[in-house]
């Protein structure tokens, strides 16, 4: 790695000098998407949200460098974890 030119170093990948353009993107096949979702334990759902909420989520996710659907998943996961902790703590106190 020491002799590797900067443009091919791990840092170049990590700081997005390499690999961050559409030239490196390939759309996954439907079969591969299903296999990946199954492996990750993901299930597609449909939910109706206010347009203003969606716009706000897209703005926040963009600021964090995420697409809005993974961002929503992250927000929901954090919320559920926090609620479960609060309820467990409450049950132990009772």
C-alpha positions as MATLAB code, in Angstrom:
seq = 'XXXXXXXXXXXXXXXXXXXXXXXXXXXXXXXXXXXXXXXXXXXXXXXXXXXXXXXXXXXXXXXXXXXXXXXXXXXXXXXXXXXXXXXXXXXXXX';
ca = [
       0.000    0.000    0.000;
       2.868    2.401    0.728;
       3.952    2.433   -2.921;
       0.405    2.775   -4.205;
      -0.310    6.080   -5.955;
      -2.682    8.365   -4.035;
      -5.445    7.981   -6.609;
      -5.553    4.230   -5.898;
      -5.137    4.305   -2.125;
      -7.770    3.194    0.375;
      -8.070    6.830    1.437;
      -9.127    7.757   -2.085;
     -11.982    5.238   -1.802;
     -12.864    6.317    1.721;
     -13.000   10.028    0.924;
     -14.959    9.309   -2.268;
     -12.294   10.429   -4.759;
     -12.818    6.982   -6.308;
     -15.969    4.921   -6.714;
     -18.519    7.624   -5.938;
     -19.732    8.345   -9.451;
     -22.530    6.719  -11.426;
     -19.893    4.956  -13.511;
     -19.482    2.566  -10.561;
     -23.192    1.861  -10.137;
     -25.015   -1.108  -11.585;
     -28.689   -1.788  -11.025;
     -29.261   -5.066   -9.204;
     -31.493   -7.657  -10.795;
     -34.896   -8.335   -9.252;
     -33.658  -11.747   -8.102;
     -30.627  -10.198   -6.406;
     -32.759   -7.495   -4.736;
     -35.074  -10.147   -3.293;
     -32.129  -12.224   -2.065;
     -30.538   -9.165   -0.458;
     -33.790   -8.114    1.218;
     -34.229  -11.653    2.557;
     -30.646  -11.736    3.855;
     -31.099   -8.362    5.566;
     -34.542   -9.264    6.908;
     -36.213   -6.429    4.986;
     -39.858   -6.385    3.940;
     -41.454   -3.867    1.608;
     -44.368   -1.918    3.075;
     -46.596    0.889    1.883;
     -47.321    3.888    4.081;
     -49.093    7.178    3.463;
     -47.271   10.229    4.810;
     -47.909   13.954    4.512;
     -45.966   15.485    1.628;
     -44.425   18.049    3.977;
     -43.121   15.228    6.202;
     -41.629   13.463    3.186;
     -40.001   16.711    2.052;
     -38.544   17.258    5.527;
     -37.251   13.677    5.671;
     -35.637   14.065    2.252;
     -33.969   17.297    3.352;
     -32.660   15.796    6.591;
     -31.485   12.628    4.876;
     -29.677   14.642    2.228;
     -27.859   16.599    4.938;
     -26.747   13.259    6.401;
     -25.698   11.939    2.986;
     -28.399    9.264    2.851;
     -31.309    8.485    0.588;
     -34.578    9.179    2.352;
     -35.877    5.598    2.583;
     -32.789    4.260    4.406;
     -32.955    7.417    6.528;
     -36.582    6.665    7.465;
     -35.570    3.097    8.348;
     -32.800    4.496   10.547;
     -35.142    6.967   12.270;
     -37.758    4.279   12.917;
     -35.160    1.822   14.198;
     -33.755    4.409   16.621;
     -37.232    5.354   17.821;
     -38.269    1.749   18.462;
     -35.008    0.983   20.310;
     -35.460    4.038   22.517;
     -39.105    3.233   23.256;
     -38.282   -0.375   24.130;
     -35.522    0.793   26.502;
     -37.873    3.265   28.187;
     -40.559    0.618   28.633;
     -38.089   -1.952   29.957;
     -36.747    0.614   32.406;
     -40.284    1.463   33.499;
     -41.151   -2.226   34.025;
     -38.037   -2.751   36.162;
     -38.981    0.266   38.286;
     -42.494   -1.040   38.940;
];
